[in-house]
């Protein structure tokens, strides 16, 4: 006899829990009562049975834990935790009862429930027996409830945004009127209709069905969790975004130009601004300017605007190793993805998840609020912008791009070095190091510890990396790129053998292109001198005009070819045909004809009057 063995006499089934010299602790597997001590000889007439036979004998089946929902599984483990300590003292009645009382008081579970869990586990020796039963909530809907559900889905949960009263009326019209359109005697009241709606309402379904999935994702979706921390455990993670500034600007002649676009890259860990771009045009051009600003020495950059700062105020001149962006068109373009060639990891966030890039969103709010309160009446737009009867803020514009650039720069410097971070999650180590609660101080502290997350890169290589790409083709006439010919003396073999290569080109100048080869950029020079000094758009415009000019003359060229063919045919028709041609003495005949032509030329030139 061994521990945990099962014995049966046909009507009773016992499991051995403990064995001592003259007695054994058993549990009745059928009655599931508390274990009891009996003499060893009691089971002499019992037959040992296999463990696999017990569930079938007791009509019990165990579920597959992989299919059990998390809530039931959680309850199962909680129940086992209640009885885990009892298993060790199950044979000592007094300590067992005392411990049951303590557990019941501490966890608010009845003693009978604790005993039941203990007995079940001891009988089957399987934790799955503690799983709570599935609750069945199946209730058939009445005919009225089915009609109410149908009308809610069709008339209320729709883009038409009908009121509940309207949906109720339409239901009565469709389901509770006779052939003449008269309301039948028995129909659900509006209060019943409203009760069913409130009982079955799900807000997620409400917002998505009536306002659309995009509006739900932008405005209603729950923003929970600490999204930023999953991207930034230290410095080196830049979050990129762009916004239209809330101010109208003018040019140097006083003409309104519009609202500039501010593009920025913010460190997710410290909140410092890596760099920014303020321009009239967004897209990849603003991204290119922003990246150039990131690697610029900020002390010298500010000095160009007449602003003096120390290196500690803005010590950023390297690219982050990870850049996080949303699904904007400029951030999913090939040009932006080309930053990965430098070793930078590009992370594209799911759409409508602004909380995952909170630092850059907060940056725009702080910077815009920094200048707006001082520039009211000078082109700053107010909350009533674009509303009927609102003031036209374009008429207030007085600042130029140069003026506003200096204001934005001062706001960013204030954001980096003067903005107090009251709710920043400082670690124990940072508190011991007495790191001040400013973005630049946190950046400088972390940079001294972990500088490997920053990427030094030259201005030239960064510019070439962000240039648009296309396919160049080697031919005998040079490398053809955008229908232009380029050459490099070191590629004679390629001109002869042909082939396609990836080429970077500058849309602002057609003078050069760069062949991309294993991370290197090899420059090719334009062959056609008439296009030098022109942008790609100007070149393409010239080519298009030339093509149109040729197309316009195409009909005249065809007509000229036809006229030429006709005139030749007329001449052939007037020619005399000789049946027997003499082919002898061709040289002498040719000499006579040459002399004859010479004499005629001399006569026409008046060289010899007697000829």
C-alpha positions as CSV (number, residue, x, y, z in Angstrom):
1,X,0.0,0.0,0.0
2,X,1.3,3.4,-1.0
3,X,0.3,7.0,-0.6
4,X,-2.4,8.4,-3.1
5,X,-3.5,4.8,-4.2
6,X,-7.2,4.1,-4.8
7,X,-9.1,1.2,-3.4
8,X,-12.7,0.1,-4.1
9,X,-15.0,-2.8,-3.0
10,X,-17.6,-2.0,-5.7
11,X,-19.7,0.4,-3.7
12,X,-17.1,2.5,-1.9
13,X,-13.9,4.2,-3.1
14,X,-11.2,5.3,-0.8
15,X,-8.0,7.2,-1.5
16,X,-5.0,6.8,0.8
17,X,-3.7,10.2,2.1
18,X,-1.2,9.2,4.8
19,X,0.2,6.0,6.1
20,X,1.4,5.3,9.7
21,X,2.5,2.1,11.5
22,X,-0.9,0.7,12.2
23,X,-3.4,3.1,10.6
24,X,-4.0,5.0,7.4
25,X,-5.7,8.3,6.6
26,X,-8.2,7.9,3.8
27,X,-10.9,10.0,2.2
28,X,-14.2,8.7,0.9
29,X,-14.2,9.6,-2.8
30,X,-17.9,9.2,-3.3
31,X,-19.2,11.1,-0.3
32,X,-16.3,13.6,-0.3
33,X,-16.2,13.9,3.5
34,X,-13.3,15.0,5.5
35,X,-10.4,12.5,5.7
36,X,-10.5,9.9,8.6
37,X,-8.1,7.5,10.2
38,X,-8.8,3.8,9.9
39,X,-6.9,0.6,10.6
40,X,-4.8,-0.8,7.8
41,X,-6.7,-4.1,7.8
42,X,-9.9,-2.4,6.8
43,X,-8.8,-2.2,3.2
44,X,-7.6,-5.9,3.0
45,X,-10.7,-6.9,1.1
46,X,-10.6,-3.9,-1.2
47,X,-9.3,-4.0,-4.8
48,X,-6.8,-1.5,-6.0
49,X,-8.0,0.6,-9.0
50,X,-6.1,2.8,-11.5
51,X,-6.1,6.6,-11.3
52,X,-7.7,6.8,-14.7
53,X,-10.8,4.9,-13.6
54,X,-11.8,7.3,-10.9
55,X,-13.3,10.2,-13.1
56,X,-15.4,7.7,-15.1
57,X,-16.6,6.0,-12.0
58,X,-17.7,9.3,-10.5
59,X,-18.9,10.7,-13.8
60,X,-16.4,13.5,-13.8
61,X,-14.6,15.0,-16.8
62,X,-11.8,17.6,-16.7
63,X,-11.6,20.6,-19.0
64,X,-8.6,21.5,-21.1
65,X,-6.9,24.3,-19.2
66,X,-6.0,26.1,-22.5
67,X,-9.6,26.6,-23.2
68,X,-10.6,27.9,-19.8
69,X,-11.1,31.6,-19.6
70,X,-8.8,33.7,-17.4
71,X,-11.5,34.6,-14.8
72,X,-12.4,30.9,-14.0
73,X,-8.7,30.0,-14.0
74,X,-8.0,32.8,-11.5
75,X,-10.8,31.5,-9.2
76,X,-9.3,28.0,-9.4
77,X,-5.9,29.2,-8.2
78,X,-7.4,31.3,-5.5
79,X,-9.3,28.3,-4.2
80,X,-6.2,26.2,-4.2
81,X,-4.3,29.0,-2.3
82,X,-6.9,28.8,0.4
83,X,-6.3,25.0,1.1
84,X,-2.5,24.8,0.3
85,X,-1.5,25.1,3.9
86,X,-4.2,22.7,5.1
87,X,-2.8,19.8,3.0
88,X,0.2,19.6,5.3
89,X,-1.9,19.3,8.5
90,X,-4.9,17.4,7.0
91,X,-4.3,14.4,9.4
92,X,-4.2,16.5,12.6
93,X,-7.8,17.3,13.4
94,X,-7.2,20.1,15.9
95,X,-4.6,22.1,14.0
96,X,-6.6,21.5,10.8
97,X,-9.8,22.9,12.3
98,X,-7.9,25.8,13.8
99,X,-6.3,26.7,10.5
100,X,-9.7,26.4,8.7
101,X,-11.1,28.9,11.1
102,X,-8.2,31.3,10.6
103,X,-8.5,31.1,6.8
104,X,-12.3,31.6,6.9
105,X,-11.9,34.7,9.1
106,X,-9.0,36.2,7.0
107,X,-10.5,35.7,3.6
108,X,-14.2,35.9,4.3
109,X,-14.9,32.3,3.0
110,X,-17.2,30.0,4.9
111,X,-15.6,27.0,6.7
112,X,-17.9,24.6,4.7
113,X,-16.6,26.0,1.4
114,X,-13.0,25.5,2.6
115,X,-13.7,22.0,3.6
116,X,-15.4,21.3,0.3
117,X,-12.4,22.6,-1.7
118,X,-10.0,20.5,0.4
119,X,-12.0,17.3,0.0
120,X,-12.5,17.7,-3.7
121,X,-8.7,18.2,-4.2
122,X,-7.8,15.3,-2.0
123,X,-10.2,13.0,-3.8
124,X,-9.1,13.8,-7.4
125,X,-5.5,15.1,-6.7
126,X,-6.1,17.5,-9.6
127,X,-6.3,21.3,-9.3
128,X,-8.8,21.5,-12.1
129,X,-11.5,20.1,-9.9
130,X,-11.5,23.5,-8.2
131,X,-12.6,25.2,-11.4
132,X,-16.0,27.0,-10.9
133,X,-18.8,25.9,-13.1
134,X,-19.6,27.8,-16.2
135,X,-22.5,30.2,-15.7
136,X,-25.2,29.9,-18.3
137,X,-26.9,33.2,-19.1
138,X,-29.0,31.9,-22.0
139,X,-32.3,33.5,-22.1
140,X,-34.6,33.5,-25.1
141,X,-35.7,36.9,-26.2
142,X,-39.4,37.6,-26.5
143,X,-40.9,38.6,-29.8
144,X,-41.1,42.3,-28.7
145,X,-37.4,42.2,-27.5
146,X,-36.4,40.8,-30.9
147,X,-38.2,43.7,-32.6
148,X,-36.6,46.2,-30.3
149,X,-33.1,44.8,-30.9
150,X,-33.8,44.8,-34.7
151,X,-34.9,48.5,-34.7
152,X,-32.0,49.6,-32.5
153,X,-29.4,48.0,-34.8
154,X,-31.1,49.4,-37.9
155,X,-32.3,52.9,-36.9
156,X,-30.4,53.9,-33.8
157,X,-26.9,52.4,-34.2
158,X,-26.3,54.0,-37.6
159,X,-24.5,56.9,-39.1
160,X,-27.9,58.7,-39.4
161,X,-27.8,59.3,-35.6
162,X,-31.5,59.0,-35.1
163,X,-32.8,59.7,-31.6
164,X,-34.2,56.9,-29.5
165,X,-37.7,58.2,-29.9
166,X,-37.3,58.3,-33.7
167,X,-36.0,54.7,-33.7
168,X,-39.0,53.7,-31.6
169,X,-41.4,55.3,-33.9
170,X,-39.9,53.6,-37.0
171,X,-40.1,50.3,-35.2
172,X,-43.8,50.8,-34.6
173,X,-44.3,51.7,-38.2
174,X,-42.5,48.6,-39.5
175,X,-43.5,46.0,-36.9
176,X,-46.7,47.1,-35.2
177,X,-48.9,48.5,-37.9
178,X,-51.5,46.7,-40.0
179,X,-51.7,46.8,-43.8
180,X,-53.4,50.2,-43.6
181,X,-50.7,51.7,-41.5
182,X,-52.8,51.8,-38.3
183,X,-51.1,50.9,-34.9
184,X,-52.2,47.6,-33.5
185,X,-53.6,47.3,-30.0
186,X,-50.7,45.5,-28.4
187,X,-47.2,47.0,-28.7
188,X,-44.3,47.8,-26.4
189,X,-44.2,51.2,-24.7
190,X,-41.4,53.6,-25.2
191,X,-40.4,53.0,-21.6
192,X,-39.9,49.3,-22.3
193,X,-38.0,50.3,-25.4
194,X,-35.7,52.6,-23.5
195,X,-35.2,50.0,-20.7
196,X,-34.1,47.4,-23.2
197,X,-31.7,49.9,-24.8
198,X,-30.2,50.8,-21.5
199,X,-29.9,47.2,-20.4
200,X,-28.1,46.1,-23.6
201,X,-26.2,49.3,-24.4
202,X,-22.4,49.1,-25.0
203,X,-20.7,52.4,-25.3
204,X,-18.0,51.2,-27.7
205,X,-20.7,50.0,-30.1
206,X,-22.6,53.2,-29.6
207,X,-19.6,55.5,-30.6
208,X,-18.4,53.4,-33.5
209,X,-21.8,52.8,-35.1
210,X,-22.9,56.4,-34.8
211,X,-19.7,58.4,-35.3
212,X,-17.4,56.0,-37.1
213,X,-14.3,54.0,-36.2
214,X,-11.9,56.9,-36.9
215,X,-13.8,59.4,-34.7
216,X,-13.9,56.7,-31.9
217,X,-10.1,56.1,-32.2
218,X,-9.4,59.9,-32.1
219,X,-11.8,61.1,-29.5
220,X,-13.5,58.4,-27.5
221,X,-11.1,55.4,-27.2
222,X,-9.9,54.9,-23.6
223,X,-6.4,56.2,-23.2
224,X,-5.0,53.9,-20.6
225,X,-1.6,52.6,-19.7
226,X,1.9,54.2,-19.5
227,X,2.5,54.1,-23.2
228,X,5.6,56.3,-23.4
229,X,7.6,54.1,-20.9
230,X,7.6,51.1,-23.2
231,X,9.6,53.2,-25.8
232,X,12.0,55.1,-23.5
233,X,14.0,53.5,-20.7
234,X,16.8,56.0,-21.3
235,X,17.7,58.8,-23.8
236,X,18.0,58.1,-27.5
237,X,14.3,57.7,-28.4
238,X,13.0,60.6,-30.5
239,X,9.4,61.2,-31.1
240,X,8.6,63.1,-34.2
241,X,5.5,65.1,-35.2
242,X,4.4,68.3,-36.9
243,X,1.7,70.9,-36.3
244,X,0.4,74.1,-37.8
245,X,1.2,77.1,-35.6
246,X,-1.7,79.1,-34.3
247,X,-0.6,82.4,-35.9
248,X,-0.6,84.2,-39.3
249,X,2.6,85.7,-40.6
250,X,3.4,88.2,-43.3
251,X,6.3,88.6,-45.7
252,X,8.7,91.6,-45.8
253,X,6.2,93.5,-48.0
254,X,3.3,93.1,-45.5
255,X,1.5,90.5,-47.5
256,X,-0.2,87.6,-45.5
257,X,1.6,84.4,-46.2
258,X,-0.3,82.0,-43.9
259,X,0.4,79.8,-40.9
260,X,3.9,78.2,-40.6
261,X,4.4,74.5,-39.9
262,X,6.5,73.5,-36.8
263,X,8.1,70.0,-37.0
264,X,10.0,68.8,-33.9
265,X,11.7,65.7,-32.5
266,X,11.4,65.3,-28.7
267,X,13.3,62.9,-26.5
268,X,10.8,60.5,-24.9
269,X,12.9,60.0,-21.7
270,X,14.0,63.5,-20.8
271,X,11.6,65.6,-22.8
272,X,14.3,67.8,-24.4
273,X,13.9,69.0,-27.9
274,X,16.5,67.3,-30.2
275,X,15.8,69.8,-33.0
276,X,13.0,71.5,-35.0
277,X,12.0,73.0,-38.3
278,X,9.9,76.0,-38.9
279,X,8.8,76.3,-42.5
280,X,6.0,77.0,-45.0
281,X,6.1,73.5,-46.4
282,X,5.7,70.3,-44.5
283,X,6.4,66.7,-45.6
284,X,9.9,65.3,-46.2
285,X,11.3,68.9,-46.6
286,X,10.5,69.8,-43.0
287,X,11.8,66.4,-41.9
288,X,15.1,67.1,-43.7
289,X,15.4,70.5,-42.1
290,X,14.6,69.1,-38.7
291,X,17.3,66.4,-39.0
292,X,19.8,69.0,-40.0
293,X,18.9,71.1,-37.0
294,X,19.3,68.1,-34.7
295,X,23.0,67.6,-35.6
296,X,23.7,71.4,-35.5
297,X,25.7,72.9,-32.7
298,X,23.0,74.6,-30.7
299,X,25.3,77.3,-29.2
300,X,26.3,78.5,-32.6
301,X,22.8,78.1,-34.0
302,X,21.4,80.4,-31.3
303,X,24.2,82.9,-31.7
304,X,23.1,83.4,-35.3
305,X,19.8,84.6,-33.9
306,X,21.5,86.9,-31.4
307,X,20.7,84.6,-28.5
308,X,23.5,83.4,-26.2
309,X,23.1,80.1,-24.4
310,X,25.6,77.7,-22.7
311,X,26.3,74.2,-23.9
312,X,24.5,72.8,-20.9
313,X,21.3,74.5,-21.9
314,X,21.0,72.5,-25.1
315,X,23.7,69.9,-25.5
316,X,22.2,68.0,-28.4
317,X,24.1,67.5,-31.7
318,X,23.5,63.8,-32.4
319,X,20.7,61.8,-33.9
320,X,18.7,59.4,-31.6
321,X,19.1,55.7,-32.4
322,X,15.3,55.2,-32.4
323,X,12.6,57.5,-33.9
324,X,9.0,57.0,-33.2
325,X,6.3,58.5,-35.5
326,X,2.7,58.2,-36.3
327,X,1.1,57.1,-39.6
328,X,1.5,60.5,-41.3
329,X,2.3,60.4,-45.0
330,X,5.7,62.0,-44.5
331,X,6.6,59.4,-41.9
332,X,5.7,56.3,-43.8
333,X,7.5,57.5,-47.0
334,X,10.6,55.8,-48.4
335,X,12.6,59.0,-47.8
336,X,11.9,58.9,-44.0
337,X,12.5,55.1,-43.8
338,X,16.0,55.7,-45.4
339,X,17.2,56.9,-42.0
340,X,17.5,53.3,-41.1
341,X,20.5,53.2,-43.4
342,X,22.4,55.2,-40.8
343,X,21.5,52.6,-38.1
344,X,18.4,54.4,-36.8
345,X,15.4,52.2,-35.9
346,X,12.1,53.6,-37.2
347,X,8.9,52.8,-35.2
348,X,5.5,53.6,-36.7
349,X,2.8,53.9,-34.1
350,X,-0.8,52.7,-34.8
351,X,-3.1,55.4,-36.1
352,X,-5.0,57.6,-33.6
353,X,-2.8,56.8,-30.7
354,X,-1.6,60.3,-29.5
355,X,-1.0,59.0,-26.0
356,X,1.9,56.9,-27.3
357,X,3.8,60.0,-28.3
358,X,2.7,62.2,-25.5
359,X,6.1,64.1,-25.1
360,X,5.9,65.6,-28.6
361,X,2.2,66.4,-28.3
362,X,2.9,68.1,-25.0
363,X,5.8,70.0,-26.5
364,X,3.5,71.6,-29.1
365,X,0.9,72.6,-26.4
366,X,3.6,74.2,-24.2
367,X,5.4,76.0,-27.0
368,X,2.2,77.4,-28.6
369,X,0.8,78.5,-25.2
370,X,4.1,80.1,-24.4
371,X,3.8,82.7,-27.2
372,X,0.1,82.9,-27.8
373,X,-0.7,84.8,-24.6
374,X,1.8,87.5,-25.5
375,X,0.9,87.8,-29.2
376,X,-2.9,88.2,-29.0
377,X,-4.0,90.8,-31.5
378,X,-0.9,90.1,-33.7
379,X,-2.2,87.3,-35.9
380,X,-2.8,84.6,-33.2
381,X,-6.0,82.7,-33.8
382,X,-8.5,82.2,-31.0
383,X,-10.8,79.3,-30.2
384,X,-13.6,80.8,-32.3
385,X,-11.4,80.4,-35.4
386,X,-13.4,79.4,-38.6
387,X,-16.7,79.9,-36.8
388,X,-19.5,81.9,-38.3
389,X,-19.1,85.6,-37.5
390,X,-15.7,85.1,-36.0
391,X,-12.9,87.7,-36.4
392,X,-10.6,87.3,-39.4
393,X,-7.3,86.9,-37.7
394,X,-5.4,87.2,-40.9
395,X,-5.9,90.9,-40.8
396,X,-4.0,91.1,-37.5
397,X,-0.8,89.5,-38.8
398,X,2.3,91.7,-38.4
399,X,5.2,89.3,-37.7
400,X,7.5,87.9,-40.5
401,X,8.9,84.4,-40.5
402,X,12.2,85.9,-39.3
403,X,10.6,87.5,-36.3
404,X,8.5,84.4,-35.4
405,X,11.5,82.1,-35.8
406,X,13.3,84.0,-33.1
407,X,10.2,83.8,-30.8
408,X,9.9,80.1,-31.4
409,X,13.6,79.6,-30.6
410,X,13.3,81.5,-27.3
411,X,10.2,79.4,-26.4
412,X,12.1,76.1,-27.1
413,X,15.1,77.3,-25.0
414,X,12.7,78.1,-22.2
415,X,11.0,74.7,-22.7
416,X,14.4,72.9,-22.5
417,X,16.0,74.6,-19.6
418,X,13.5,76.6,-17.6
419,X,10.3,74.5,-17.6
420,X,9.9,72.8,-14.2
421,X,9.0,69.1,-14.5
422,X,6.8,68.7,-11.4
423,X,5.5,65.2,-12.2
424,X,8.6,63.6,-13.7
425,X,9.2,60.0,-12.5
426,X,12.6,60.4,-10.9
427,X,14.4,57.2,-9.9
428,X,16.2,56.7,-6.6
429,X,19.5,57.1,-8.3
430,X,18.5,60.4,-9.9
431,X,17.3,61.7,-6.6
432,X,20.5,60.8,-4.9
433,X,22.4,62.5,-7.7
434,X,20.3,65.6,-7.1
435,X,19.3,65.9,-10.7
436,X,17.3,69.1,-11.2
437,X,13.8,68.8,-12.6
438,X,14.5,70.4,-15.9
439,X,14.7,68.6,-19.3
440,X,18.2,69.7,-20.0
441,X,19.5,68.6,-16.6
442,X,17.9,65.2,-17.0
443,X,19.4,64.9,-20.5
444,X,22.9,65.9,-19.4
445,X,22.8,63.5,-16.5
446,X,21.6,60.5,-18.6
447,X,24.0,61.4,-21.4
448,X,27.0,61.1,-19.1
449,X,25.7,57.6,-18.2
450,X,24.5,56.3,-21.5
451,X,25.8,58.0,-24.6
452,X,25.7,54.9,-26.9
453,X,22.0,55.6,-27.7
454,X,23.0,58.6,-29.8
455,X,24.3,58.5,-33.3
456,X,26.9,61.1,-34.5
457,X,26.5,61.7,-38.3
458,X,27.9,64.2,-40.7
459,X,25.7,66.9,-42.3
460,X,26.6,65.7,-45.8
461,X,25.8,62.0,-45.1
462,X,22.5,62.9,-43.4
463,X,21.5,65.1,-46.4
464,X,22.3,62.4,-48.9
465,X,20.5,59.8,-46.8
466,X,17.3,61.8,-46.9
467,X,17.4,62.5,-50.7
468,X,14.7,60.8,-52.8
469,X,15.7,57.6,-54.6
470,X,15.0,56.3,-58.1
471,X,16.4,53.7,-60.5
472,X,19.4,54.7,-62.7
473,X,20.3,52.7,-65.8
474,X,23.8,52.4,-67.2
475,X,24.1,52.8,-71.0
476,X,26.7,53.7,-73.6
477,X,25.6,57.3,-73.3
478,X,26.1,57.5,-69.5
479,X,23.9,56.7,-66.5
480,X,20.3,57.7,-67.3
481,X,18.4,59.2,-64.3
482,X,15.1,61.0,-64.7
483,X,15.7,61.1,-68.4
484,X,19.0,62.9,-67.9
485,X,22.5,61.7,-68.6
486,X,25.2,61.6,-65.9
487,X,28.8,60.3,-65.9
488,X,31.6,59.3,-63.6
489,X,35.0,58.4,-65.2
490,X,35.4,55.4,-63.0
491,X,32.5,53.5,-64.4
492,X,33.5,52.8,-68.0
493,X,32.8,49.0,-67.7
494,X,29.3,49.7,-66.3
495,X,28.5,51.9,-69.3
496,X,29.4,49.1,-71.6
497,X,27.8,46.2,-69.7
498,X,24.7,48.1,-68.6
499,X,22.6,47.4,-65.5
500,X,20.3,49.1,-63.0
501,X,21.3,50.9,-59.8
502,X,19.7,52.8,-57.0
503,X,20.4,56.6,-57.3
504,X,19.8,59.5,-54.9
505,X,18.9,62.8,-56.5
506,X,18.2,66.4,-55.4
507,X,15.0,67.9,-56.6
508,X,16.4,71.4,-56.2
509,X,19.4,70.8,-58.5
510,X,19.9,68.5,-61.5
511,X,23.7,69.0,-61.5
512,X,24.6,65.9,-59.6
513,X,23.2,62.5,-58.6
514,X,24.6,59.9,-56.2
515,X,24.7,56.2,-56.8
516,X,23.9,54.3,-53.5
517,X,26.3,51.4,-53.1
518,X,26.6,49.5,-49.8
519,X,26.0,52.7,-47.7
520,X,28.4,54.8,-49.8
521,X,27.3,57.7,-52.1
522,X,29.2,58.0,-55.4
523,X,28.7,61.3,-57.2
524,X,27.9,61.5,-60.9
525,X,27.9,64.8,-62.9
526,X,25.4,66.0,-65.4
527,X,26.5,65.6,-69.1
528,X,24.0,67.9,-70.7
529,X,25.2,71.4,-70.0
530,X,22.0,73.1,-71.0
531,X,20.3,71.7,-67.9
532,X,23.0,72.8,-65.4
533,X,21.9,75.2,-62.7
534,X,18.2,74.1,-63.1
535,X,16.0,72.2,-60.6
536,X,14.5,68.9,-61.6
537,X,11.1,70.5,-62.0
538,X,12.5,73.1,-64.4
539,X,14.3,70.4,-66.4
540,X,11.1,68.3,-66.6
541,X,9.2,71.5,-67.6
542,X,11.7,72.1,-70.4
543,X,11.4,68.5,-71.5
544,X,7.6,68.7,-71.5
545,X,7.6,71.9,-73.5
546,X,10.0,70.4,-76.0
547,X,7.8,67.4,-76.3
548,X,4.7,69.5,-76.8
549,X,6.5,71.6,-79.5
550,X,7.4,68.4,-81.4
551,X,3.9,67.0,-81.1
552,X,2.5,70.3,-82.5
553,X,4.8,70.0,-85.6
554,X,4.1,66.3,-86.0
555,X,1.3,66.7,-88.5
556,X,3.3,69.2,-90.6
557,X,6.3,66.8,-90.7
558,X,4.0,64.0,-91.9
559,X,2.6,66.3,-94.6
560,X,6.1,67.3,-95.7
561,X,7.1,63.6,-96.0
562,X,4.0,63.0,-98.1
563,X,4.7,66.1,-100.3
564,X,8.3,64.9,-100.8
565,X,7.2,61.4,-101.8
566,X,4.7,62.9,-104.3
567,X,7.2,65.2,-105.9
568,X,9.7,62.3,-106.3
569,X,7.0,60.2,-107.9
570,X,6.2,63.0,-110.4
571,X,9.8,63.3,-111.3
572,X,10.0,59.5,-111.8
573,X,6.9,59.6,-114.0
574,X,8.6,62.2,-116.3
575,X,11.9,60.4,-116.6
576,X,12.8,58.7,-119.9
577,X,13.4,55.0,-119.6
578,X,16.2,53.5,-121.8
579,X,15.9,49.9,-122.7
580,X,19.5,49.3,-123.8
581,X,21.9,51.1,-121.4
582,X,25.5,51.3,-122.3
583,X,27.7,50.2,-119.4
584,X,31.0,50.4,-121.3
585,X,33.5,53.3,-120.9
586,X,31.8,54.5,-117.7
587,X,34.9,56.4,-116.6
588,X,35.2,58.4,-119.8
589,X,31.5,59.2,-119.7
590,X,31.8,60.3,-116.0
591,X,34.8,62.6,-117.0
592,X,32.7,64.2,-119.7
593,X,29.9,64.8,-117.3
594,X,32.2,66.3,-114.7
595,X,33.7,68.7,-117.3
596,X,30.2,69.6,-118.4
597,X,29.2,70.4,-114.8
598,X,32.3,72.5,-114.3
599,X,31.7,74.5,-117.4
600,X,28.1,75.2,-116.4
601,X,29.2,76.3,-112.9
602,X,31.9,78.6,-114.4
603,X,29.4,80.1,-116.8
604,X,26.9,80.8,-114.0
605,X,29.6,82.4,-111.9
606,X,30.7,84.6,-114.9
607,X,34.2,83.4,-114.9
608,X,34.4,82.8,-118.6
609,X,32.2,85.0,-120.8
610,X,33.1,83.1,-124.0
611,X,31.8,79.8,-122.7
